[in-house]
Amino acid sequence: MNRFLKALFPRRDADAASLVRINRLRGEFAGLSDPGLRQAYQKAPDAETVIAVAAVAAERTLRERMFDVQLRGSLALCRGSIAEMQTGEGKTLTAVPAVLWLARGGQGVHVMTVNDYLATRDAEWMGPIYRMLGLTCGSIRQGLSPEARRTAYACDITYATANEVGFDYLRDQVALRPEDRVQRGFAAALVDEADSILIDEARIPLVIAGGEETEGDLVLRADRLVREFARGLDYRIEEHGRNVTLTDHGIHHTEARLGCGNLFAEENLEALTTVQDALHAHVLLHRDIDYLIKDDQVESVDEFKGRIAQDRRWPAGLHTAVEVKEAVSVKSQGRIFGSITLENLLALYEHICGMTGTAATQASEFAEIYNLAVEVIPPNRPMIRVDHPDFVYRTKSEKHDALLDEIRTVHSTGRPVLVGTASVAESEHLSWLLTDVPHNILNARDEEREAALIAHAGERGAVTISTNMAGRGTDIRLGPGVAERGGLHVIGTNRHEARRIDFQLRGRAGRQGDPGTSRFFVSLEDDIVQRYGEALTGGGTFIPDEQMRALATPEGVQRVVEGKNLEIRLFLRKYESSIEGQRQMFAKRRDQILLSDAPEFERIVALRTMDDEWSAHLSEVTELRSGIQWVAWGGRDPLHEYLRRVHGMYEDMMAGLESEIERRIAEARETGIDPSQRGSTWTYLTTDNPFGSLTDRIRKGLVAKAKSLFQ
């Protein structure tokens, strides 16, 4: 993907020489007029020259002098790598020289950020540099009109969230006229907070839907049924709390209540899936942890950021099951017209690079999936933050008592404290317990105040209880006198499955050589211990003393979990690869019709027909995938069976496509219906793998079906 860029540079052992040249050029360019500097950029023969020009332009427009570590970061980005730079090192400015380098082709550069606030802020903040050098800069945010989006994408540089870029792509894919499209191509992307976008959110499908698809009473019946179930009797929770399965008693209970006969018969696939969704909704998804109820809606919470995941729904009928469980208004999921994951969206770009504060622990995944190297850039000033060893307790109650004591002790010295919790419920529980210390609470309920609250978290005596990494992207600057008292103290209330999430939390302290400390509090009742206890004890019986010793080095456990999660993501890619290939072939055929010179009427009918056929295909594939564990039994490989069937379904659809288009054209002429009136569409995100490994679910499904057949 980035071979062209990487071939232009030696490896980073030559960075020292590059820095000498860049700084020499910076001195020479400092004497140029603004038009002269613009000309130097336009004629720059290499990236080092562009970086030097950018550094001079930044000093003139923003009054900010780029440090050598920022120049090194720019070199890594120009090479097409992931630059790991610690919090507070100035990544926003570091990106500008690389953006200028990529923009010289005139095809546009997308700078992807994690939220609308940062996209707008960074475009406005860095805009003067681009304009001085003769380039245009725009930004995309939710609520912009198609005309405003088209203008922003036409700029040389466009700042936007990855989700907004993806949603615009999906809308363009169902446009009925060429002029309705807003994007102009995918030449280059620079991804900020690359670990979040390329790993945490990479598998999340973005969806465009429309029309009406009403839910029958089966969902309500399944909800009432599941409320009758008893744990252990009708269902059991397995796979470290990530999967729930019906027992034999639960299967017979369901068959009797629904009157459906064999629950695993192929004609009962919808009933089985609906009951499973209801069971998952009641047993595995918890209010104020996995989701909130806000304005009569179910709002899912991003497990990595602690923020509300805007417009995100769980897949298929699971979101509806949660809505019915909570007795809120049920939204129509609609017919899906198109879907793409961020991973596949980024594969559309000819060149990508990225930056983040935490990437090294995931270096193998960046290399394997994206062909991106990770380069660790040293800080501008030595890191003097002290990361204390974890405190380990037997129960959550003991842990909470201890960390509350630590908050009170540190607060009494005048130092600010930032507490990172794993969920909204935990943050509010700690807030309820901490009645004697003034504090702010930052979670998904009041994310509108996020940037303001986190910006003041470094002031003297401030105590901020935050959900995970809420506020990421906003620096915590120390108030007067805080450095002399020891700086910001960061407390983690849990170890996370990925080490880099812990590193992100710790990284809020120690910015730009500031003093600071961090400590994690762990208990044997924490989720990571309960879910991965076997990894802690080598697969043996739970022995508290052994757990205590193992938890003294939790990074070993996290490495095991990271490897497991990578295996899951790679396996899921195999399931998705076939449908993504079909999507690309189908999109090319649709583009041929969209750009053809056929009469307006026939072209629109043909496009509408293709959209309907693709929507029906996606629906069939979704149903197949959700039930493949029941269909592919008797020793057949589920993945092979899935791929074989998906291929056959696509071939059947394409074989009948032309005749269906002709039939629709004739029908539209007879009825006089305006084919351009499609009705509204909407976009949302879903979740690709909410409850663990698909392979494990398939295996368990096969066992359950075999049991039912031989009873």
Rosetta blueprint (number, residue, H / E / L):
1 M L
2 N L
3 R H
4 F H
5 L H
6 K H
7 A H
8 L L
9 F L
10 P L
11 R L
12 R H
13 D H
14 A H
15 D H
16 A H
17 A H
18 S H
19 L H
20 V H
21 R H
22 I H
23 N H
24 R H
25 L H
26 R H
27 G H
28 E H
29 F H
30 A L
31 G L
32 L L
33 S L
34 D H
35 P H
36 G H
37 L H
38 R H
39 Q H
40 A H
41 Y H
42 Q H
43 K L
44 A L
45 P L
46 D L
47 A H
48 E H
49 T H
50 V H
51 I H
52 A H
53 V H
54 A H
55 A H
56 V H
57 A H
58 A H
59 E H
60 R H
61 T H
62 L H
63 R L
64 E L
65 R L
66 M L
67 F L
68 D H
69 V H
70 Q H
71 L H
72 R H
73 G H
74 S H
75 L H
76 A H
77 L H
78 C H
79 R L
80 G L
81 S L
82 I E
83 A E
84 E E
85 M L
86 Q L
87 T L
88 G L
89 E L
90 G L
91 K H
92 T H
93 L H
94 T H
95 A H
96 V H
97 P H
98 A H
99 V H
100 L H
101 W H
102 L H
103 A H
104 R L
105 G L
106 G L
107 Q L
108 G L
109 V E
110 H E
111 V E
112 M E
113 T E
114 V L
115 N L
116 D H
117 Y H
118 L H
119 A H
120 T H
121 R H
122 D H
123 A H
124 E H
125 W H
126 M H
127 G H
128 P H
129 I H
130 Y H
131 R H
132 M H
133 L L
134 G L
135 L L
136 T L
137 C E
138 G E
139 S E
140 I L
141 R L
142 Q L
143 G L
144 L L
145 S L
146 P H
147 E H
148 A H
149 R H
150 R H
151 T H
152 A H
153 Y H
154 A H
155 C L
156 D L
157 I E
158 T E
159 Y E
160 A E
161 T E
162 A H
163 N H
164 E H
165 V H
166 G H
167 F H
168 D H
169 Y H
170 L H
171 R H
172 D H
173 Q H
174 V L
175 A L
176 L L
177 R L
178 P H
179 E H
180 D H
181 R L
182 V L
183 Q L
184 R L
185 G L
186 F L
187 A L
188 A E
189 A E
190 L E
191 V E
192 D E
193 E L
194 A H
195 D H
196 S H
197 I H
198 L H
199 I H
200 D H
201 E L
202 A L
203 R L
204 I L
205 P E
206 L E
207 V E
208 I E
209 A E
210 G E
211 G L
212 E L
213 E L
214 T L
215 E L
216 G L
217 D L
218 L H
219 V H
220 L H
221 R H
222 A H
223 D H
224 R H
225 L H
226 V H
227 R H
228 E H
229 F L
230 A L
231 R E
232 G L
233 L L
234 D L
235 Y E
236 R E
237 I E
238 E E
239 E L
240 H L
241 G L
242 R L
243 N E
244 V E
245 T E
246 L E
247 T L
248 D H
249 H H
250 G H
251 I H
252 H H
253 H H
254 T H
255 E H
256 A H
257 R H
258 L H
259 G L
260 C L
261 G L
262 N L
263 L L
264 F L
265 A L
266 E H
267 E H
268 N H
269 L H
270 E H
271 A H
272 L H
273 T H
274 T H
275 V H
276 Q H
277 D H
278 A H
279 L H
280 H H
281 A H
282 H H
283 V H
284 L L
285 L L
286 H L
287 R E
288 D L
289 I L
290 D L
291 Y E
292 L E
293 I E
294 K E
295 D L
296 D L
297 Q E
298 V E
299 E E
300 S E
301 V E
302 D L
303 E L
304 F L
305 K L
306 G L
307 R L
308 I E
309 A L
310 Q L
311 D L
312 R E
313 R L
314 W L
315 P L
316 A L
317 G L
318 L H
319 H H
320 T H
321 A H
322 V H
323 E H
324 V H
325 K H
326 E L
327 A L
328 V L
329 S L
330 V L
331 K L
332 S L
333 Q L
334 G L
335 R E
336 I E
337 F E
338 G E
339 S E
340 I E
341 T E
342 L H
343 E H
344 N H
345 L H
346 L H
347 A L
348 L L
349 Y L
350 E L
351 H E
352 I E
353 C E
354 G E
355 M E
356 T E
357 G L
358 T L
359 A L
360 A H
361 T H
362 Q H
363 A H
364 S H
365 E H
366 F H
367 A H
368 E H
369 I H
370 Y H
371 N L
372 L L
373 A L
374 V E
375 E E
376 V E
377 I L
378 P L
379 P L
380 N L
381 R L
382 P L
383 M L
384 I L
385 R L
386 V E
387 D E
388 H L
389 P L
390 D L
391 F E
392 V E
393 Y E
394 R L
395 T L
396 K H
397 S H
398 E H
399 K H
400 H H
401 D H
402 A H
403 L H
404 L H
405 D H
406 E H
407 I H
408 R H
409 T H
410 V H
411 H H
412 S L
413 T L
414 G L
415 R L
416 P L
417 V E
418 L E
419 V E
420 G E
421 T E
422 A L
423 S L
424 V H
425 A H
426 E H
427 S H
428 E H
429 H H
430 L H
431 S H
432 W H
433 L H
434 L L
435 T L
436 D L
437 V L
438 P L
439 H L
440 N E
441 I E
442 L E
443 N L
444 A H
445 R H
446 D H
447 E H
448 E H
449 R H
450 E H
451 A H
452 A H
453 L H
454 I H
455 A H
456 H L
457 A L
458 G L
459 E L
460 R L
461 G L
462 A L
463 V E
464 T E
465 I E
466 S E
467 T E
468 N L
469 M L
470 A L
471 G L
472 R L
473 G L
474 T L
475 D L
476 I L
477 R L
478 L L
479 G L
480 P L
481 G L
482 V L
483 A H
484 E H
485 R H
486 G L
487 G L
488 L E
489 H E
490 V E
491 I E
492 G E
493 T L
494 N L
495 R L
496 H L
497 E L
498 A L
499 R H
500 R H
501 I H
502 D H
503 F H
504 Q H
505 L H
506 R H
507 G L
508 R L
509 A L
510 G L
511 R H
512 Q H
513 G H
514 D L
515 P L
516 G E
517 T E
518 S E
519 R E
520 F E
521 F E
522 V E
523 S E
524 L L
525 E L
526 D L
527 D H
528 I H
529 V H
530 Q H
531 R H
532 Y L
533 G H
534 E H
535 A H
536 L H
537 T H
538 G L
539 G L
540 G L
541 T L
542 F L
543 I L
544 P H
545 D H
546 E H
547 Q H
548 M H
549 R H
550 A H
551 L H
552 A L
553 T L
554 P H
555 E H
556 G H
557 V H
558 Q H
559 R H
560 V H
561 V H
562 E H
563 G H
564 K H
565 N H
566 L H
567 E H
568 I H
569 R H
570 L H
571 F H
572 L H
573 R H
574 K H
575 Y H
576 E H
577 S H
578 S H
579 I H
580 E H
581 G H
582 Q H
583 R H
584 Q H
585 M H
586 F H
587 A H
588 K H
589 R H
590 R H
591 D H
592 Q H
593 I H
594 L H
595 L L
596 S L
597 D L
598 A L
599 P L
600 E H
601 F H
602 E H
603 R H
604 I H
605 V H
606 A H
607 L H
608 R H
609 T H
610 M H
611 D H
612 D H
613 E H
614 W H
615 S H
616 A H
617 H H
618 L H
619 S H
620 E H
621 V H
622 T H
623 E H
624 L H
625 R H
626 S H
627 G H
628 I H
629 Q H
630 W H
631 V H
632 A L
633 W L
634 G L
635 G L
636 R L
637 D L
638 P H
639 L H
640 H H
641 E H
642 Y H
643 L H
644 R H
645 R H
646 V H
647 H H
648 G H
649 M H
650 Y H
651 E H
652 D H
653 M H
654 M H
655 A H
656 G L
657 L H
658 E H
659 S H
660 E H
661 I H
662 E H
663 R H
664 R H
665 I H
666 A H
667 E H
668 A H
669 R H
670 E H
671 T H
672 G L
673 I L
674 D L
675 P L
676 S L
677 Q L
678 R L
679 G L
680 S L
681 T E
682 W E
683 T E
684 Y E
685 L E
686 T L
687 T L
688 D L
689 N L
690 P L
691 F L
692 G L
693 S L
694 L H
695 T H
696 D H
697 R H
698 I H
699 R H
700 K H
701 G H
702 L H
703 V H
704 A H
705 K H
706 A H
707 K H
708 S H
709 L H
710 F L
711 Q L
